Amino acid sequence: QVQLVESGGGFVQPGESLRLSCAASGFTLSLSAMSWVRRAPGKGFEWVSSIHESGTTTYTESVRGRFTISKDNANNTLYLQMDNLKPEDSAVYYCQHVWTGTRGQGTRVTVSS
């Protein structure tokens, strides 16, 4: 059974960085497409980034050039490096197993001065 546990969120000022982690279990990360999605207060889920089985990465326009998705297959961990954070990036961030749609419990990111 797919299980995902996110961590690494926090409170930062604009321009600062965070790295989110997603510990995956119950499946083989190297054989799976994974995504990061986020949900801001009062809004629906927004797709942020994906990494495919091949390693190809895609990003929503608002984060391209600032966020980097990666995975460590040996340790079954997905990452999202977030640089130059902006207040509009504030949200709860979830990793998602694309095939099953399973998400973790999320980790909160707050960007504010």
C-alpha positions in Angstrom: 0.0 0.0 0.0 1.3 3.4 -1.0 2.3 5.6 2.0 3.8 9.0 1.8 5.1 11.3 4.6 6.0 14.9 3.9 8.3 17.0 6.0 10.4 20.1 5.8 7.8 22.9 5.8 8.2 25.9 7.9 7.9 29.7 8.2 10.4 31.7 6.1 10.8 35.2 4.8 10.4 36.1 1.1 13.5 35.2 -0.9 14.5 32.4 1.4 14.6 28.7 0.6 13.2 25.4 1.9 13.6 21.8 0.9 10.6 19.5 1.3 11.0 15.8 1.6 8.6 13.0 1.0 9.4 9.5 2.4 7.7 6.9 0.3 6.9 3.3 1.1 4.8 0.5 -0.3 6.0 0.9 -3.9 9.2 1.4 -5.9 9.9 5.1 -6.4 12.1 4.5 -9.4 9.2 3.0 -11.3 6.7 5.7 -10.3 5.7 9.1 -11.5 5.4 11.5 -8.6 4.1 15.0 -8.1 4.0 17.8 -5.7 0.7 19.7 -5.3 -0.2 22.4 -2.9 -3.3 23.9 -1.4 -3.5 27.5 -0.2 -6.0 28.6 2.4 -9.5 28.8 0.9 -8.4 27.4 -2.4 -8.3 24.1 -4.2 -5.4 21.9 -5.0 -2.8 23.3 -7.4 -0.3 21.1 -9.3 3.2 22.3 -8.7 5.6 19.8 -10.3 6.0 16.3 -11.5 8.9 13.9 -12.1 8.3 11.0 -14.4 9.7 7.5 -14.3 12.3 8.6 -16.9 13.4 11.5 -14.7 11.8 14.1 -16.9 10.5 17.0 -14.8 7.7 19.5 -15.3 6.7 22.6 -13.4 3.8 25.0 -13.2 4.7 28.4 -14.7 4.7 30.2 -11.4 7.5 28.1 -9.9 9.6 27.3 -12.9 13.2 28.4 -12.3 12.7 28.6 -8.5 11.6 25.1 -7.6 13.4 21.8 -8.4 11.9 18.4 -8.0 14.2 15.4 -7.6 14.2 11.9 -6.1 16.6 9.6 -4.4 15.5 6.1 -5.6 17.9 4.4 -3.2 16.3 5.9 -0.2 12.8 6.1 -1.7 12.6 9.8 -1.0 11.1 12.6 -3.2 12.3 16.2 -2.8 11.2 19.7 -3.7 13.9 22.4 -3.4 12.1 25.7 -3.2 14.3 28.8 -3.7 13.4 32.5 -3.8 10.1 31.8 -2.0 7.3 34.3 -2.4 4.3 35.0 -0.2 2.0 33.4 -2.8 3.9 30.1 -2.4 2.3 29.8 1.1 0.3 26.6 1.2 0.2 23.1 2.5 2.4 21.0 0.2 1.6 17.4 -0.6 3.5 14.7 -2.5 1.3 12.6 -4.7 1.7 9.1 -6.2 0.5 9.8 -9.7 -0.9 6.3 -10.6 -3.0 5.9 -7.4 -3.6 9.6 -6.6 -2.5 8.9 -3.0 -1.2 12.0 -1.1 0.5 12.3 2.3 -0.7 14.4 5.2 1.1 17.5 3.9 3.6 20.0 5.2 2.8 23.6 5.7 4.9 26.4 4.1 4.4 30.0 5.2 6.3 32.8 3.4 5.9 36.1 5.1 7.9 39.2 6.2 
